[in-house]
Structure formats: structure tokens, C-alpha cells
Amino acid sequence: DSLLSIAYEYLLKDAKSERSHKIIDTFNDGLIKVCEGQSLDKEFELKKVVTLSEYLVMIKKKTAALAEMCCRIGALIGNGSDEEIEVLANFGSKIGIAFQIQDDLLDIAGTEAELGKVIGGDLVEGKKTFLFLKALEKANSNQKKKLNRVIINKGIKHSEIDEYKKLYEKLGVITDAQKEIVKYSKSAIKGLEKLTNVEDKEIFTWLANSLIKRNK
């Protein structure tokens, strides 16, 4: 709460200009979307059935909205044109989606040494991630029973993590997640073609590519 107050204090220092009003409006809109996304995320914990499309709506309002807000505010502070602001906002949204799916992926496909935490934590906590929901979509009846036990029991034991990881690999959802990350990252980079500043393009392209390659 105190950090939010400090943020507003800085925003209001130059609140007389039209640009400052746009920044404050963007900040407010972004915070509302993030809170809505977080609310959906918590709601998913109680729902037995969550679809992949519902999950995507949630991360668009949560992780993607935060990245979009940051890029939009940065463009406003940098006196970007209306087109540049929208280009960077779109970049932030797409890269935010890719970031969240990558986060889901690393939880099961990363290493404890790199992440600094136990692999498979999302399954242990019974979280409905991209990989879990994609697995439910692709699973046969027996595999669905196994996956649904995660929901019914609100998670799995640490000793079961490798078993579920093998199921993910068998269903191809780790590869599916990797493809989605590349898809959204490439879409974000393609949108940068409208920018005229070559250096700006290079910086944001580097950022998107770094996301794909990150391991923690």
C-alpha cells in the first residue's frame, strides 16, 4: 500500500500536463486489469473446470496487462507518437503472455539449480497452468483421470512430480508451450516493424529473444 502511495506521489508531481494525465490513466487502468487477473487466478483455485481460453484471458489481464502498462507508460514518458505508444503497448501485451507461459514451462522443465526452487511446484500446489490445461485437452480418458486427481486432491506429492512430467512429455505439452512462447514472441517482434528508430527495434527485439532463452 505504501509503495502504491509513493507511485502516485511521483505521478502527481507533474499532473498538470496532458501527458501526465494519460500516464495516470494508464497506471490506473493497468492496476485494475492486474487486480482482475489476480482475482481470476484465485478463483481458478476453487473451480474444478477451467478451460485454456479462460486461462489465456486471466494471463492477459494479469501478467500481460502489467507488461503492457509499463511499455505504454514508457512510451508516454519518452514522448512517443500515438502509433509508437500502441506499438509498444502491443509488444508489452504479447511479451507478457509469452513470459507467463515460459514461467509455467520452467516450473516443470527447468532445473532446481537454475530456478533456485523445487521443480514441479505448480503441480504440488494444484495450479492450473498452461501445460496442465493443455494436457487435459489432449489426454485420453485414463490420462484425464490421472490429471483430475491433481484438482480433486488440490495438488500432488513431491514423489509424483517425475511421473506427471513424463505424462506431460508423452502428451507433447512441453513442446506445445515452447511453440506458444515462440509464437507470441515473434508476434511481438513483428509489431516492432512499425517503429522507425532502429536502435529501439534492436533493444526490444533483444528483450523478446532473451525471454525465449531465459532459464529462470
N, C-alpha and C positions, 0 to 999 in steps of 0.2 A: 504493500500500500504506500509506503514512504517513497519507494522508487517511482511509482506512478505519479505521485505528487511532485517529485523533483523533475520528472519528464515534462509535466505541464508547466512548471515554473520556467523552464528553458523555452518552451514553445511560446509562452505568453510574453516573453521579453520583447518580441518584435511583432506583436499581434495586430498592429495597425495596417500592415501591408496585405494586399490581396493574396500574395504568395503564402504568407503566414497562416491566413485563414484556410487556404487549401491544405496546408500541411496539417493543421489541427483537425480538419475534417477527415483527412486521410488516416490520421492517427486514431481517431475515434472509430471510424468505420472498420479499420483493421482490428482494433481491440474487440469490437463487438463480434466480428466474424470468428476470431480466435476463441472467444468465450463460447460461442455457439458450437464450434467444432469440438472444444473440450467437453462441453455438455453432452454432445452426441457420443463422444468416446466413452464417457462414464455410463451413458445409457446403454451402450453396447454390452457392457459388463453384465447387465441384468437381462438382456434379450437373448433368447435361445436361438433365434434365427436372425442372422444379419447377412445381407447379400453383398456381393463385391461392389455393386454400383452404390450401395449405401455407404460402404467403406470409403469409396472414392469421393463421395460428397463430403464425408467427415474430414478427410485429409485436405480437401480443397479449402475447407473453412478453417482448418486448424494450421497445419504446417505451411501449406501453400499461401494462405492469406497473410501469414506473418512475413514470409519472404517477399510477397507482392507489395505489402505495405512498406517494407524497408526500401525496396527498389524505387517505388513511386516517390517516397519522401526524398530519397537521394537525388532523383531526377529533378524534383521541385527545388531543392536547395541549390542544385547545380544550374538552375535557370534553363532547364531543358524545354524544348518546344512541346506543344501538345502531343505531337506524334511521337517524339522521343520518350515522353513520360509513359505513354501507353505501351510502347515497345518494351521498355524496361519493366513495366508492371507485369506484362505478359510473360517476360523472361522469368521474373521472380516467381510467378504462379507455377509455371511449368517446372522450374528447377526445384521448387518446394515439394511438388508431388514426387519427383524423382528422388529427392533427398529422403522422404519418408519411406518410400518403398525400399530404398537402399538400407535404411535403418532396420526395417523388418528383415531384410535379407541377411544382413550382417549378424543379426541375433542368432541365426541358425547356421550360417555358412562361414562366419568369421572364426577367429581363434581367440581363446581366452587371453593369451599373451598380448595380442594387439588391442582387444577391446577393454581389457582390464576388468572383466566380469565373466561370470559363468555363461557359457553358450546355452541357448535354449530357454532363456529366462521368460520369454513371452509365452511359450508353451506351459512352463511351470505355473505361470500366473493365469493361464487360461485366456490370454488375449486373442482377439480375433484380428489377426494381421492379414496383409495381402496374401501371403503364402498359405496361411491356414484356410482362408475363404476360397482361394483358387483351388486348393486341394479338395475341398468339399465339392466344388463344381465338377471336378474331373474324376472323383472317386467312384468306384463301384459300390454296391450295397454293403459288402463286408468292410471295405475301407471306410465308408461313411460311418458305420457303427463305431469303428475304432476312433475316428475323428470326433464324433459326437460325444464320446466319453470325456474328451477334454472339456466340453461345455458342461456336461452333467456333473462332473467331479470338480469343476472350476479349476482345472489345471491337471498337470501330471507330476509324477515323481521324477527326481533328477536321474534316477536309474533308467527311465524310459526315454530320455532325450534322444539317444542314438537310434532307437527303434523308430521314432517319429521322423527323425532326419532321413533315415533310409526310405521311409514312405514318401516323404517329400521328393526325394531324388527319383524314386520309381515313378511318381506321377508327373515328374518334369516341372514342378512348380518353381524350383530354384532357377532353372533356365528361363521360365516364364517371367519371373521377377526381373532377371537380368535384362531381358528383352524390353520390358516396360521402362526400366530405368534409361536404357539407351534411347528408346522412342521419345520419351518426354525431354530428355537432354538434347537430342537432335532437333526436336521441335523448338526448344528454347533458343538454340543457337541459330536456327534458320530465321527466326524472327528478328535477329540482330542485323540481318541484311539491310534493313531499312535505315540503320544508323549510318551517318556519313563520316563520323570520326573513326578512323582506322584503329587508333590506339584503344578507344573504348571497346570496339568489337573484340580486339585481341584479349583485353582484360577479362571481359565477360565470357568469352569462349574458353579461356584458360580456367575460369571458375567452374564452368559446366563440366569440362573434361576432368578436372580434379575431383569432382563429385563422383563420377563414374569409377574412378580409380581408388577412391578412399577405402581404407580397411578398418576404420574405427570411427 
